[in-house]
C-alpha cells in the first residue's frame, strides 16, 4: 500500500492512494525551495504580506470544500472543520496585517553608541505536520514564515494528501511562487536526508513525542533550528463553581472537541473533594446521553469516529489496560464498528501505579481525579511528563491566578480550556515540545535577529 492514503474512518473504506515520492523527487523539491529563497526574501514585507492576505481570502472561499476533505480524511465533524478553517483565515490575516510592525527594525541604546536589530529570514524550512488539524497546523507554521521571507517544503501526514494538495493550490493561487511553497509526498524514511541537506535551515514538527525525538536528533546532528509541538496531558482544575451544570458542559465540550484528538485538550479533570462526586455523576450523565456516534458529515452528529481504526484500537486498549490495572470505568470504553468509533468514556480512580496516569490518551476519554485541596490539585496538575496547556476554573479571580502561576505549562487558561487564536503564543515545556507558534513569538522562531552597530 502507498504511504499516503485516504481511508474514510466512518466506514473503513479506502478512498484514494498516493505514491510516495522517490528520493530523486524529494531532493529536487529541496532544490526548488532553496532556489526560490533568494527571490522571495528580496520582495518587500508588504508584498509578501499582501500575498498572505490573499491566501486568507481563498481559504475562506474554499472553507466548505476543505471541511469536507477533512471529514473524509480523518473523520472531523463538518462543523468543526468549518471552524478550523475560520481559525486558519484568522492566522493568515493576523500575520498579513501585523507583519510589517512585527518585522520593523528595533533601535537599542548600547554602551558607547546605538545599534539596530534587523529581523529577517534564515532560509528554506521543512514543515512536518500531523493529521488532527490538517489545515490549522500548517497555517500556524506557514503564514508567519511566508511573511518573514522563508520558503517552505511541507510534508503532511500520510492520511491527509487531499488537504496537502488543497493547501498548496491555495497558496500558489494567492501568489506564493510555485517553488516558494512545495508540498512533498515524502516518507518518514526520507526525512534524515532532507535535514542533512545544508540548504535546509530549520524544521518545525507537530506530532507525537516519538516523532519529535527522532526529528530533534536528526536536526541536532545537522545543527538545524527546531520547533517541536508534541503531546499533552493537560490538567483542568475545578476549584469551585456557581453553576455546576454549566461547568460540566463547558469542560466536557472542551475535552471532546475533535473527538478528543487535540494536543491541548483538557485530558485530566482535577476536582476539589467537595465537588468531586457530584461533578463525576453529572459528567457521566452528560457523556452517556449527549455523545452518540454518528456520521461526521451530518451537522447533528456529536461523536464522530477517530482518525483511523488503528487510533481507535489504541485508545480502546489504553482504556482496557487502565481498568485492568484498577481504574473505574464509569461510562463507555467499547469499540464500535464498522468504522473507527469508540464510545465516549469516563475513567476515575486512576493512580500513579497505572500507565494511564502518565500517558496521553488521544481520544474521547475523560479522566477525573479527586484533589483534597488547592495544594493537592496543583500537585496532581504538575505530576506529568508533559507541559503544554492547563486551565483553572473558579469564582475567585485572584485564587485562579495564584493557582495558574504554580502550574508547569506553556499556556494556562482561566475559566476556559484549550483553544487557539492567531494573536496568542502557543507552545509547551517539558516533553510537550520546544518553541512557540502564533502571536508575535510565532514569527521569531525562524528569524535572523541581526545586530548592526551604528556607532
Phi, psi and omega in degrees: 000146179295153178299318181261125180207149176251117175238118181297111185288344178285335184236348181071027184254132176289127184254321185202148172234144180230129182290143172299150171285149176285167176301323180293321178293320179294316179299322178295323178295320175301316178299323181295309183291325177293320180292331181279347187299314184301316181290320182292318182291335181282343175292151180292157176301320180299321180292316178296320180296324179296323178293319178295324176296320177294324177299320178301317179298318182289323175299318179297319181295328184256020185302315181298317179296315181295320178297320179295322177298315181296324179299317181285321185287313187226013171080016181293137175302138187300323179294322177291327175298317177297320178296321178298316179296326176300319177293321177303313179301316179300319182294313180296321178294319181302310183287331174295317184282328186252000185304312183297320178293319181293335183255008180293146176301147178244119179267130180230144174277134179231165179300118177089006180168211184224150176225157175241133173259113176266154186235107184226176182281173178240346178144205179277134184242152172255130173246130178242112192245153185264179185265344192286331172227081193298334179259316184298315183298322178293317185300317186288340172273316190283313188303308181294325183286330173292318177297320180295327179116006174280155172254163194223132167253123188245124171250112181270174179296152187291346178260006186238044181293329181288318175299317181301314180295315183298318179298316179298317179300316182296314182295320178291321178295331179285341179122000173293130180305149182304328179264358179279336175220118183233123172275132179239136173267060179277161175262165177300329179299333184270353182298315180304322180293323178296315182290334178283343182289124183296347180279348176267123187266340183189170182218139173240128179233133166243123183175205184284163176301319181295318178296321179297319178298315182296314182290320179298322179296315179293319180295318179296321179299330183251012177054052179252136175301137187226137168236130182232126171243108190249214187280176177204153172225065193297132174277147173234111184262127175251109181275315177193173181200148173272343184215095186294320180299318179296320179295317178301311181299315182294318184286320179289327176298318178296322180291321187273356178304137180060033181057034178077006185260061180225129183301322185256022172287149174291119184251342180234107178275119182247112191240131178298150192306322185292341179252347194304303186298318181291322177298313180298317180299312182289324177298313181299319178297315180297314181297316184292318187274327189267322188267097184244129181301142180197182181287122181294343177281347179269119183301340181276351182294138178253335180229103179277178174286164167287177188292335181201162178295326177297320178295317179296319178297320181295315180293319178300321179293321177297318179296313181299321180292321178300315179295318178300326182274358173121358177290158179260125177269108183275332181197152170072212178096348184268141170287143178236128179234160002288163180100183186255049184266146172222134177303143172300135195231144174234128177240140172227175177061034175276132184239167179298346178282353184254147178301322185296341181295324185253344183282157166271126176258111190261072182183187187281062184234125176254124176250129185242133180242145176262129177249136182293323182198186181301317181299316180293324178297317178295320178300312179297318181300320185272354182275067183205149176285349183263164179202049182277280181234177177196167174212152180232129182241128179181171185266347182256108183302322181293319178293317179303314181294321179300315179292318180302320181296339183264357183271134179274093181200161177280340182214138174226133179247143179252123181056031169200166186223138173060214181083178182200144175216153191300325188263009182244120181304143185232129176163172186228185177233186183051226185273015176268358172132187183225136174091180181225151173234162178070163181061191179301325181293332186291338181267355185265344188296319180250045183248141170265106175271095186270128178269124176241113179278125183268335181170000000 
